[in-house]
Amino acid sequence: MRSRSRTGAVIAFASLMFVTVSRGQEVSSPPPSNDAIVHHMEELERQVKELRAEIATLKEKDNDKSAPATPVSAPAQNNLVSSGASTSSTPSAVPASLAGLLGPTTLSGFVDVYYGQNFNNPASQTNSLRFFDGGTNQFGLNLVELVVDKAPEVTNSRTGYHVALGFGQAMNAVNGSDHGGLGFDQYLKEAYFSYLAPVGKGLQVDVGKFVTPHGAEVIETKDNWNYSRGLLFSYAIPYYHFGMRAKYAFNDKYSLSGFFVNGWNNVVDNNTGKTYGIGFGWNPSKKFGIVQNYMVGPEANSLNSNVRQLSDTVITYSPTSKLSFIVNGDYGRGDRFITDPVTNTFSHPVFWTGVAGYVKYALNSHSAIVTRYEYYDDHDGFTTGTLVPTHFNEFTTTFERLMAHHIISRFEFRRDMSNQPVFLKGSNPVLDQNTLTAGLVFTFDSREAK
């Protein structure tokens, strides 16, 4: 109210001056003396000062409303400085980070490149029985991957999603195994949505395309101990499935999983049957853990009676913070060859077995040495395509060093041996091959962005 009265007084005063001047013009009265003019200017200056003081008071009141916890007792210039500091401390003035813009969604990925040397110098420039680092005596692009992920939560949102796109030799190996060949999902490694059902502590259900639960290794180099993939990962187990899976963790020690999928490495099923699976995880301590998975279902083209079974066991043990062990065992059985197409006669069920052992020792927080040994028995030559009993031995040693927190470098020597001449020296079949590989993996994650 006081501000309105002041404003009204100013208007009335201005109007009075205007009327006085007008009347002075109309009535030809004598001009005012110098003393009167000086007195009049002093009066105007006094009222201008009052107006300035009134404006400063109004500004102080506005600052009190915007920051009620801070008493205003400083001059007008200090108020401006204080107001500026207060504004800079509010969330709206802080530059938004990538993690803040994405919210619960994370964006991550990596670029994986290598140079490989095969001392047999095969004419094909290809390492036998190797898919992810198949090219040799040359630079190669293993995989470029981009992942968009949002995990379901109990308190925030029970829905989530996961999409992983990839390009490179690894994607050719993974999706090239599909019975339909390289198709519409060639560059799609995973794509599924999740729902955390309100059952007990939470039952997570995923529907879509996802990587297999089997094996001690994964498709991404950065999450493995060695650079190259082992024989068991390449031949004993599938890469991915399309369908539905569910997982329930009873506590931090026990978990149970179930799978209902089209089959091995196919989005579009190759028969009318379905593949079922179950998994059990046991972690009695932080140092020891066991994961057991079993899967069964028809995998032959247009044939439901030809059932394949797979049992996969992974045991992990870390006695110290520097020393870790992994043991992986696989047993597969069930598929049969057609021995006579006319009578549709099948052979006995084929089977394959394998075991792999890993030892990792951390030299420090940035460097580690890893050794892997594998024995794989493809009893009928079914998985490797030799069509004769074939067994393999493989030994790998890898030196890893983390550089600049985002670059994983690995230098690796590997020796493969077989009882069959499945390798090439030049153009001649031989029983073994020795390779040397240097790989670099650059990783990024939006959760680390500032």
Solvent accessible surface area in square Angstrom, and as a share of the most:
residue,aa,sasa,rsa
1,M,181,0.81
2,R,164,0.60
3,S,37,0.24
4,R,181,0.66
5,S,70,0.45
6,R,92,0.34
7,T,76,0.44
8,G,36,0.35
9,A,60,0.46
10,V,50,0.29
11,I,107,0.54
12,A,62,0.48
13,F,50,0.21
14,A,58,0.45
15,S,55,0.36
16,L,113,0.56
17,M,52,0.23
18,F,147,0.61
19,V,59,0.34
20,T,75,0.44
21,V,81,0.46
22,S,32,0.20
23,R,160,0.58
24,G,38,0.37
25,Q,143,0.63
26,E,142,0.64
27,V,98,0.56
28,S,111,0.71
29,S,66,0.42
30,P,117,0.73
31,P,120,0.75
32,P,91,0.57
33,S,69,0.45
34,N,119,0.61
35,D,117,0.61
36,A,47,0.36
37,I,77,0.39
38,V,82,0.47
39,H,123,0.55
40,H,62,0.28
41,M,122,0.54
42,E,101,0.45
43,E,50,0.23
44,L,67,0.33
45,E,96,0.43
46,R,111,0.40
47,Q,41,0.18
48,V,68,0.39
49,K,122,0.52
50,E,72,0.32
51,L,62,0.31
52,R,170,0.62
53,A,61,0.47
54,E,29,0.13
55,I,96,0.49
56,A,33,0.26
57,T,59,0.34
58,L,71,0.35
59,K,114,0.48
60,E,54,0.24
61,K,112,0.47
62,D,85,0.44
63,N,39,0.20
64,D,56,0.29
65,K,163,0.69
66,S,96,0.62
67,A,34,0.26
68,P,114,0.72
69,A,101,0.79
70,T,74,0.43
71,P,115,0.72
72,V,43,0.25
73,S,109,0.70
74,A,36,0.28
75,P,88,0.55
76,A,53,0.41
77,Q,143,0.64
78,N,76,0.39
79,N,15,0.08
80,L,124,0.62
81,V,111,0.64
82,S,56,0.36
83,S,47,0.30
84,G,42,0.41
85,A,63,0.49
86,S,51,0.33
87,T,80,0.47
88,S,71,0.46
89,S,87,0.56
90,T,52,0.30
91,P,119,0.75
92,S,109,0.70
93,A,49,0.38
94,V,87,0.50
95,P,121,0.76
96,A,76,0.59
97,S,36,0.23
98,L,77,0.38
99,A,36,0.28
100,G,56,0.54
101,L,131,0.65
102,L,53,0.27
103,G,43,0.41
104,P,75,0.47
105,T,22,0.13
106,T,24,0.14
107,L,53,0.26
108,S,25,0.16
109,G,5,0.04
110,F,1,0.00
111,V,59,0.34
112,D,0,0.00
113,V,61,0.35
114,Y,7,0.03
115,Y,82,0.31
116,G,2,0.02
117,Q,53,0.23
118,N,0,0.00
119,F,103,0.43
120,N,19,0.10
121,N,85,0.43
122,P,5,0.03
123,A,74,0.57
124,S,66,0.43
125,Q,87,0.39
126,T,62,0.36
127,N,5,0.02
128,S,23,0.15
129,L,29,0.14
130,R,11,0.04
131,F,88,0.37
132,F,2,0.01
133,D,4,0.02
134,G,8,0.08
135,G,12,0.11
136,T,0,0.00
137,N,41,0.21
138,Q,69,0.31
139,F,162,0.68
140,G,10,0.10
141,L,56,0.28
142,N,0,0.00
143,L,2,0.01
144,V,55,0.32
145,E,7,0.03
146,L,73,0.36
147,V,18,0.10
148,V,50,0.29
149,D,40,0.21
150,K,29,0.12
151,A,60,0.46
152,P,19,0.12
153,E,71,0.32
154,V,86,0.49
155,T,135,0.78
156,N,99,0.51
157,S,35,0.22
158,R,72,0.26
159,T,78,0.45
160,G,5,0.04
161,Y,84,0.32
162,H,28,0.12
163,V,53,0.31
164,A,0,0.00
165,L,84,0.42
166,G,4,0.04
167,F,113,0.47
168,G,10,0.09
169,Q,50,0.22
170,A,0,0.00
171,M,0,0.00
172,N,78,0.40
173,A,18,0.14
174,V,0,0.00
175,N,2,0.01
176,G,36,0.35
177,S,47,0.30
178,D,19,0.10
179,H,88,0.39
180,G,63,0.60
181,G,32,0.31
182,L,106,0.53
183,G,40,0.38
184,F,170,0.71
185,D,10,0.05
186,Q,16,0.07
187,Y,117,0.45
188,L,44,0.22
189,K,6,0.02
190,E,12,0.05
191,A,30,0.23
192,Y,32,0.12
193,F,118,0.49
194,S,5,0.03
195,Y,94,0.36
196,L,21,0.11
197,A,14,0.11
198,P,93,0.58
199,V,78,0.45
200,G,72,0.69
201,K,141,0.60
202,G,12,0.11
203,L,49,0.24
204,Q,60,0.27
205,V,34,0.20
206,D,8,0.04
207,V,52,0.30
208,G,9,0.08
209,K,3,0.01
210,F,0,0.00
211,V,39,0.23
212,T,16,0.10
213,P,40,0.25
214,H,4,0.02
215,G,16,0.16
216,A,30,0.24
217,E,12,0.06
218,V,59,0.34
219,I,5,0.02
220,E,20,0.09
221,T,0,0.00
222,K,64,0.27
223,D,84,0.44
224,N,8,0.04
225,W,53,0.19
226,N,2,0.01
227,Y,1,0.00
228,S,0,0.00
229,R,8,0.03
230,G,1,0.01
231,L,2,0.01
232,L,5,0.02
233,F,9,0.04
234,S,14,0.09
235,Y,24,0.09
236,A,0,0.00
237,I,8,0.04
238,P,0,0.00
239,Y,12,0.04
240,Y,1,0.00
241,H,0,0.00
242,F,74,0.31
243,G,16,0.16
244,M,83,0.37
245,R,52,0.19
246,A,30,0.23
247,K,108,0.46
248,Y,42,0.16
249,A,48,0.37
250,F,99,0.41
251,N,66,0.34
252,D,122,0.63
253,K,84,0.36
254,Y,88,0.33
255,S,22,0.14
256,L,73,0.36
257,S,21,0.13
258,G,29,0.28
259,F,17,0.07
260,F,89,0.37
261,V,2,0.01
262,N,23,0.12
263,G,0,0.00
264,W,33,0.11
265,N,20,0.10
266,N,3,0.02
267,V,20,0.11
268,V,98,0.56
269,D,32,0.17
270,N,22,0.11
271,N,15,0.08
272,T,118,0.69
273,G,14,0.14
274,K,66,0.28
275,T,1,0.00
276,Y,124,0.47
277,G,12,0.11
278,I,93,0.47
279,G,6,0.05
280,F,89,0.37
281,G,8,0.08
282,W,86,0.30
283,N,70,0.36
284,P,42,0.26
285,S,60,0.39
286,K,209,0.89
287,K,112,0.47
288,F,61,0.25
289,G,3,0.03
290,I,45,0.23
291,V,66,0.38
292,Q,59,0.26
293,N,6,0.03
294,Y,81,0.31
295,M,2,0.01
296,V,42,0.24
297,G,4,0.04
298,P,12,0.08
299,E,14,0.06
300,A,25,0.19
301,N,103,0.53
302,S,101,0.65
303,L,50,0.25
304,N,69,0.36
305,S,82,0.53
306,N,6,0.03
307,V,57,0.33
308,R,32,0.12
309,Q,75,0.33
310,L,1,0.00
311,S,37,0.24
312,D,1,0.00
313,T,40,0.23
314,V,18,0.10
315,I,58,0.29
316,T,54,0.32
317,Y,96,0.37
318,S,37,0.24
319,P,33,0.21
320,T,76,0.44
321,S,117,0.76
322,K,89,0.38
323,L,50,0.25
324,S,23,0.15
325,F,68,0.28
326,I,24,0.12
327,V,71,0.41
328,N,3,0.02
329,G,25,0.24
330,D,8,0.04
331,Y,93,0.35
332,G,0,0.00
333,R,92,0.34
334,G,13,0.12
335,D,5,0.02
336,R,83,0.30
337,F,64,0.27
338,I,96,0.49
339,T,86,0.50
340,D,51,0.27
341,P,114,0.71
342,V,138,0.79
343,T,90,0.53
344,N,89,0.46
345,T,63,0.37
346,F,44,0.19
347,S,21,0.14
348,H,116,0.52
349,P,51,0.32
350,V,1,0.00
351,F,49,0.21
352,W,1,0.00
353,T,42,0.25
354,G,8,0.08
355,V,68,0.39
356,A,2,0.01
357,G,25,0.24
358,Y,12,0.05
359,V,61,0.35
360,K,48,0.20
361,Y,98,0.37
362,A,25,0.20
363,L,79,0.39
364,N,76,0.39
365,S,100,0.64
366,H,76,0.34
367,S,7,0.05
368,A,5,0.04
369,I,74,0.38
370,V,1,0.00
371,T,46,0.26
372,R,0,0.00
373,Y,102,0.39
374,E,1,0.00
375,Y,75,0.29
376,Y,0,0.00
377,D,32,0.16
378,D,0,0.00
379,H,70,0.31
380,D,16,0.08
381,G,0,0.00
382,F,55,0.23
383,T,34,0.20
384,T,23,0.14
385,G,52,0.50
386,T,36,0.21
387,L,122,0.61
388,V,66,0.38
389,P,83,0.52
390,T,1,0.00
391,H,66,0.30
392,F,3,0.01
393,N,39,0.20
394,E,0,0.00
395,F,84,0.35
396,T,0,0.00
397,T,48,0.28
398,T,2,0.01
399,F,84,0.35
400,E,28,0.13
401,R,105,0.38
402,L,54,0.27
403,M,76,0.34
404,A,81,0.63
405,H,137,0.61
406,H,60,0.27
407,I,52,0.27
408,I,25,0.13
409,S,22,0.14
410,R,11,0.04
411,F,113,0.47
412,E,2,0.01
413,F,71,0.30
414,R,2,0.01
415,R,78,0.28
416,D,3,0.01
417,M,62,0.28
418,S,12,0.08
419,N,64,0.33
420,Q,52,0.23
421,P,69,0.43
422,V,37,0.22
423,F,1,0.00
424,L,57,0.28
425,K,116,0.49
426,G,26,0.25
427,S,83,0.54
428,N,101,0.52
429,P,86,0.54
430,V,36,0.20
431,L,94,0.47
432,D,47,0.24
433,Q,2,0.01
434,N,44,0.22
435,T,2,0.01
436,L,53,0.26
437,T,5,0.03
438,A,46,0.36
439,G,3,0.03
440,L,84,0.42
441,V,2,0.01
442,F,95,0.40
443,T,27,0.15
444,F,74,0.31
445,D,33,0.17
446,S,5,0.03
447,R,162,0.59
448,E,102,0.46
449,A,35,0.27
450,K,214,0.91
